[in-house]
Amino acid sequence: MYSLIVVPPPCYGTGGQNGTDGQNSTGGQIRLGAGERLAFGRAETDGGLVIAHEGVPRAAGEITAHRTFWLLSNHSEDQTYVVENPEGAGEHVKVAPGRQEAPVPFEFSRVVLPAAGDLLAFDVWAPCHVFRSVARHGLSGDRTAPAFALDRTKRYFAVLAALCEPRLRGEPHAPPPAVEQLVDRLRPVWPTVSRSAVYWNVDYLAVKLRLRPDPGLAEPGRRLTGKKESLVSLALRFDLVREDDLVVLTPATSGAVR
């Protein structure tokens, strides 16, 4: 049973004919079982992933498959590799030069290699994560207080969703929307929305989520921009807003945010 699938772009290739023992290449995809390794780089190796670019080291790195995650070794002497989570609104892992067996937890990953002015990438698909609910048998006392108490039916959550939308829609480095953009985006579900209402809800979210003020952002304009950026960063880091939550920005016949 294969636990990892590496998907190179069409211009890349694999060394050898059938790959190494226990490793399979099908339709351009390289399949690895738990414990198997895949070398990648500019030099052709038996069963390895060949990346034919002058900016890629001959022996660039190695991937090792495990049951529900995988390891990345960076054999470059001076280039940091980045593993992006395309579904994580900017979530990524940096693997420094020479770092060996850095664990990568994403189900769907994109490995990005800087190469002489270009950014080359290949995808890695890992198995779905396994979850379980931990039973609290025999434990008494009060329930644990929620880390972030957010009501998804309230207008402040719609404001937070609108702030996070660009990054959740596949623009991981997008700046937070301006107030005018937020007003336009919210108007279909909140006809009476105004600039002052958006300002108030941004301030309310900052208090509710216990954001600490940045003393370096004393000017009003910079303070609002920094506050929005902090809200987006916090919300996406802890999954307070997911792509499914963007439905609150879609007009409905009933159940509109209050």
Long-range contacts (C-beta under 8 A, 24 or more apart in sequence): 1-33, 2-31, 2-32, 2-33, 2-65, 3-32, 3-33, 3-34, 3-65, 3-66, 3-67, 3-68, 3-126, 3-127, 4-31, 4-32, 4-33, 4-36, 4-63, 4-65, 4-70, 4-124, 4-125, 4-126, 4-127, 5-29, 5-30, 5-31, 5-32, 5-124, 5-125, 6-30, 6-31, 6-32, 6-38, 6-49, 6-63, 6-122, 6-123, 6-124, 6-125, 7-122, 7-123, 7-124, 7-125, 8-49, 8-51, 8-122, 8-123, 9-121, 9-122, 11-52, 12-49, 12-50, 12-51, 12-52, 12-122, 13-49, 13-50, 13-52, 14-47, 14-48, 14-49, 14-50, 15-44, 15-45, 15-46, 15-47, 15-48, 15-49, 15-50, 16-45, 16-46, 16-47, 16-48, 18-47, 19-46, 19-47, 20-46, 20-47, 23-47, 32-63, 32-65, 33-65, 34-65, 34-66, 34-67, 35-64, 35-65, 35-66, 36-64, 36-65, 37-62, 37-63, 37-64, 37-65, 38-62, 38-63, 38-64, 38-65, 40-122, 41-75, 49-122, 51-113, 51-115, 51-120, 51-122, 53-115, 53-116, 53-118, 53-120, 54-115, 54-116, 55-114, 55-115, 55-116, 55-117, 55-118, 55-120, 56-113, 56-115, 56-120, 60-113, 63-124, 64-101, 67-127, 68-126, 68-127, 68-128, 68-129, 68-130, 69-103, 69-104, 69-105, 69-126, 70-103, 70-104, 70-124, 70-126, 71-101, 71-102, 71-103, 71-104, 72-101, 72-102, 72-104, 72-111, 73-99, 73-100, 73-101, 73-102, 74-98, 74-99, 74-100, 74-102, 79-113, 79-114, 80-114, 81-111, 81-112, 81-113, 82-111, 82-112, 83-109, 83-110, 83-111, 83-112, 83-124, 84-109, 84-110, 84-112, 84-172, 85-109, 85-110, 86-110, 86-170, 87-243, 88-236, 89-164, 89-167, 89-168, 89-172, 89-236, 90-167, 90-172, 90-173, 90-236, 91-236, 147-238, 148-209, 148-238, 148-240, 149-208, 150-208, 150-240, 152-245, 152-248, 153-255, 153-257, 153-258, 154-257, 154-258, 155-190, 155-197, 155-201, 155-257, 155-258, 156-201, 156-204, 156-205, 156-208, 157-241, 157-245, 157-248, 157-257, 158-186, 158-189, 158-190, 158-248, 158-249, 158-257, 159-186, 159-198, 159-201, 159-202, 159-205, 160-205, 160-231, 160-235, 160-240, 160-241, 161-241, 161-245, 161-246, 161-248, 161-249, 162-186, 162-249, 163-202, 163-228, 163-231, 163-232, 163-235, 164-232, 164-235, 164-236, 164-241, 165-246, 165-249, 167-232, 167-236, 168-236, 168-241, 168-242, 168-243, 168-246, 169-243, 169-246, 175-225, 175-229, 176-225, 176-228, 176-229, 176-231, 176-232, 177-228, 179-224, 185-249, 186-249, 188-249, 188-250, 188-251, 189-248, 189-249, 189-250, 189-251, 189-252, 189-256, 189-257, 190-256, 190-257, 199-224, 202-227, 202-228, 202-231, 203-227, 205-231, 206-230, 206-231, 209-234, 209-235, 209-240
